[in-house]
Amino acid sequence: MKKSYVYFLTNKNNTVIYIGVTSNLIKRIYQHKTKSFKGFTSKYNCDKLVYFEEFDRISEAIKREKLLKAGNRKRKEDLINLENSNWKDLSDGWLFNI
């Protein structure tokens, strides 16, 4: 079964939080890091993966994404701090080095 993901990206100063959803997390993070598409993440240099959740169905991931986007910044920061208190890039060491 194909997994789906909700993920948080930020910039090097952790001043912006972007929330996205995908069925291929490695490919999608690579696209963000290489700025393959023009948009919010390329404009604000969001390419550091600081949080993600895995789901069995894309519909569950989309539902969770909407819930997370509706929350305030403090709730997003709390989630990140719970799993990744140093806000390190969780994609470090994946299949690419940008």
N, C-alpha and C positions, 0 to 999 in steps of 0.2 A: 504494500500500500504506500502510495506517495504521501510524504509528510508535507505540511505547510507551516509557515513561520510568520510570526509578528516580530518585528525587530525595531530597535532604537538606534539611530545614528546621531552623532554629535560632531562638532568641529574640534580643532585642537585645543581651544580654550573652554570647551564645554558650555558655551553660551547659547547654543541652539540645540533643540531636540527634535528630530524628525522621526516619525513613526511610519513604518511601511509593512506590507504583507507580501509574501512570495511563496512559491512552491519550490524554489531552488535558491537557497540562501547563499551558497558559495558564489554562484553565478551572479546573483543580484548585488552582492557586496562588491564583487569585482567590477561590475558596471558602475557602481557609485564611486569606487576608488579611481577608475579611469575616466570618470566624467563622460561616459558614453552617451548620456542623454542630458540635454539642457533642461534645467528646472530648478526646483527649490534646493536640492542637495548640492548641485554643482554651483549655484549662485552663492550659497552660504558655506561652501567647503565642508559639508557633512560627509565624512568618509570613515569615521571611527565607530565601529560596532561596539556598543556598550551594554546591550541587553537583547535577549531574544527568548521567545517561547515557541515550543513545538506543538503542533496539532495534527490529528489524524485526518481531518477534513478541512478543505479550504474555507468552507462556510463557517466553521468554528473560528478559524483565524480571522476572517473578515469581521465577524461579530465582536471578537476581542479587540481588534484594531479600532473599531468604532467606539467601543467603551473607553479604551485608553486615550484616544484622541479627545474625547469629551472631558477628560479629567484635567485638573490644573497642573501646572509645572511641578509643584511640590509632590504630588502623588507620583508623577513620573520619576522624579529624582529619588523618592523613597524606594521605588521598585528597583532602580539601578543600584542604589546604595546597599540594598538587601543582598544582591547577588554579586556586585562588582564595585565595592566601595572605593577603589582607586580609579575607577572609570578608565581602566586600561582597554585597549583595543582587543576585543575577544577574537578577532580574525587574524591577529598576528600569528604567523607560522602556518597559515593555510596555504593553498597551492600557488599563491602569487606573492610577489614582493614588489610593491609599488613604492 
